[in-house]
């Protein structure tokens, strides 16, 4: 893959020389463990980095033996786009450990995976870089790529956790080449979430302490409360009650095909994710669709699914 890089601060072109990317002004960005680093080591995404490096394989379809990530990606891309990934250049923003990286590479896309956290280490371990896969640690709003290079820009499970979602959406769209597609999703507000007092209170506390400590605490919460969820794993009413009285995220109703062992792994991962995210923004389907159209996209579609609202739009030629 021939990727054109730029200094995320000055926007001038940068060139790889040895263990650095260097700009015309001689500013250097280190390449560590074969991954270019364009952000500070410590930032607001540190908690995400911890969870993805601990649960490196939990959400990979090849590990769970269920096509949960593939089904979500197919739905978001749409049938035609999914079936024509071969040879497409995809920017995967907020790659985590690589649940979608796996599907994209398996379908012969060229993939550039970025994450602001050190989840890039887990992604590299799962899917080492090669001629079809590039990884960088970078901020979505300050990307190190010349604009309009990518056939598809994919950002799932991420925008709501950034400081300014509207700015994030704009930065992602700038990377889409004319005729290319932007694929995104976002949390939507629901009164159901507003009644989950245990989660709201726990997050208020946990996001303010060191990620290493919060990781231990969320693990303890799952050990204590997940057995209560398991008691009524066949009852939607019971699970609805548990969502309101415990801080734990469980998937006994959503993904009943997962074994008890995988149920616990997913609960550990997503409870930590849900209670330690520094930013948690909400939108509505109408507002999300309006934001996409305001950027100038054609063929905009939005629908309620997954984590809230999912959408895709095409950049005019």
N, C-alpha and C positions, 0 to 999 in steps of 0.2 A: 504494500500500500504506500502511496506517495502522499504523505500528510504535510500540509504547509503550516508551520508553527509560527507563533508570534509571541512577543513579550506581553503578558496579560496586563501589565501596567502601562507601558508606553505604546503598545500596539505595533511596534516595529518588528520586522522579521527577525527570528532567532535561528541560529544554526547549531547543530550538535557537534561538539568537539570534545572527544574523550568522555569524561564523566560529567560533562556540563552541557546545558544549552546556554549559548552566549549571544547577547544582542549587540547591535552596532555600538551602543554606549558602554559595552563591556560589562553589562550586568549579567550575573551568572545564576543559573538555576541548576542545582545539583541533581544528578541521576543516581539514585540509591537503590540497590537491589534491582537494577535495570529499569526502574520506574522514575521518570522525571517528576520532580517535586516543585509545585508552584504555589504552595500554601505553607503557612507556619505549621510546625509539628503539632502544636496545641491549638485547638479551636473549638467552636461550639458543637462540633460533630464527634467529639472524642468518645462519647458513650456509644454511638453507633459503631465506631471502629472496634471497640471492645467486644460487642455482641457478635459482629460478623467474623472476627478472628477466633472466637470461641465456638460459634456455631457455623463453621465453614461450609458444611455440607447439608445442613438440615433442610433447606428449601430447594435443594437440587432434585430435579425429577429422577435423575439417575440413582440418587440415594434413597428417596422415599418410595420409588417404584410406582409412583402415581403421577400422571401428567398435569399436575396442578398449575405449574408455571407455564407450561405449553398452552394449556387451555386459556389462561389469562392473556397471554401474549397474542394468541390467535384472535381472541375477541377484540382486543385493542387495535391490532393492525387491520383486521378485516381479512376475509378469506383471500381476496385477490392479492393483496400486498404480502400476506404471509406466504403464499405459494410462489411468490416471485422474489424471495430474499436473495437468491443466488446472485453473487456478483455485486450486490448493493453495498454501499459504504454507509455504515450505521454508527452514529454517535450514541453511546449508551451512557446517559448522565445519571449519576447516583447508582453505580453498578453493584455496590455491596459485594457479597461473596461470589456473585455470578449466577443467580438463578435464571436470569434471562440471557446472560452471556452464553450459557450452555446451549440454549435453544437456537440462538442466532448463529453460533458457530456450526452447530449440527446441520443448519440449513444453508451453509456455505456463504454466509454474508461476511464481509470484511468489517471487523468490529473495533471501534475505539472506545474503551471503557474508562470512564473517569469517576472518581469519588473524592470528596473533600476530606474524608476520614482515612485512617490507615486500613480500612477495609480493602484497599487496593492490594495489600499483602495477601489476604485470603483469596482474592480474585486471581492473583498471579499463581498462587499455589494450586488452585483448582484448574486454571486454564492458562498455562504459561504463554508468554508472548511469542509470536512467530510472525510469518509474513502475512497472516490473516487477522492478527490480534495485537493491538497496541493498548497499553495501560498508562495512565497518568494520574497523579494526585493533584486535583485542581478544584477551584471554586467555579460553580456554574456561571456565576455573574461576572467572572473574570477568566474566561476560557483562553487557553494558549493556542488557539487555532485561528487561522485566517477564515473570515466569514464565508458562508455559502459553499461549503465543501461537501456536505453530507446529503445522501439520497433520503435518509431517514434519521430523524433525531427522536430518540426514545427516552422518556423520563417517567418512570412509574414508581409510585410510593415515595416521592421525594419533595415535590414543590411545596407542600404544606409544611414542611420542616425547614424551609429556608426563611431568611429574615424578611424578605420582601417578595412574595409570590408573583406579583405582577411584573416586577423587574426580572425575576427568574424566567418567566414565560417569554418575555421579550428577548432575553439573552439566548434562550434555546432556539427561538424562531430565526434569529440572525444567523445561526449555523446551518439552516436548511437551504439547500441549493434550489434555484427556480425549478419548479416541477416536482420538488421533493415533498416529504410529509413530516409533520410534527405529531407525535403520539404522546399523550399526557394523561394524567389523572390527578385527582385532588379529593381531600376530605370534604364532605358536606355536613353542615350542622344538622343535628337531629335532637329532638327533645329526649330521646332515649339516652343519648350521651350525657345530656344535662342532668339526668337523674342518677348517673353513676358516681355518686358522691365519694365512694371509697377510692376510685381511680383518680378523681380530681384532687382529693386531699393528698393522696400518696404522691402524685406527680408534683404537686406544689413543693413538697419536701425534697423528693429524690433528685429533681433536676438541679437543685442548689448545692448538692454535695458532690464530692469527688466521684467520678464515674466508676472507679474501682470499688468503692464502698457501696454505691447504689446497685452495682451488679450483684454483690453478695446479698444485699437486702431483697432484691426482686427474686433471687433464687430461693431465699427463705420463704417469701410470700407464696410462691408457687408450691413449695413443699407442704405448706400449711393448708392452703385453700383449694388446690386442684382436686384433692380427693372428694371434696364436697361437690364439685362440678361432675366428677365421675359417677357419683351416686345416682344422678338422674340423667345419664348421658343419652338416653333415648327420648327424653322429654323436652320439648321446646319451651314449655312453660317454666320448668325447673331451671333451664339454662338462662332464660330471661330474668328470673329472680336472682340467680347467682351473679349475673352481670351487674346488677344493681347493688349487691351487698358485699361483694369481694372485689379486690383490686386486680384480680387475675384475668387474663385473656385465655379463653379455651375454645377448642374447635370440635367438640364432640358432635355438634349439630352440623356445622358447616362442612367438615371433612370427616365423616364417620368411618371412611375407609382406612384412615390412619390407625396403626397399631397403638396400644397404650404407651409404648416407649416413644413413638414419634409424637403422640399427643403431648407428652410431657416436654419433649424438646421444643415443639412449636410454642407451647405455653411459656416456657422459660424465655425463648427468644422474643416473642411478641409482647409479653408482659414487661420485659425490660425496655423494649422499643417504645411501648405505649406510655410508660411511666417516667422516662428519662429524656424524652425529646425536648430540646431547649425551646424550640418554636413549634407551635401547633396551631395552624390556621385552618379556618373553615370557609367554604363558599357555598353557592347554590348552582344548580345546573344552568339556570338562566344567566347568572353573572359570569360563569366560566365560559359559556358559549359566546357571550358578548365580548369578553376579553380576547378570545381567539379571533373573532371577526374584526375587532378593532385593530389588530395587527396586520390585517389585510389578507387573511387566509381565505381560500376558496374551499368549497366542498366540506364545510365544517359540520361535523356530527358530534353530538354529545348524548350520553345516556347514563342512567343510574345503574351502576354495577360495581363489583369489586369493593374498593375501600370507600367509595362514594360516588363520584362522577368521573366517567372516562370520556376522552374526546380525541378526535383527530382532525387535521386540516391540512390542506395542500397549499404550497406557495405558488402563486401564479408564475407562468413562464415569462 
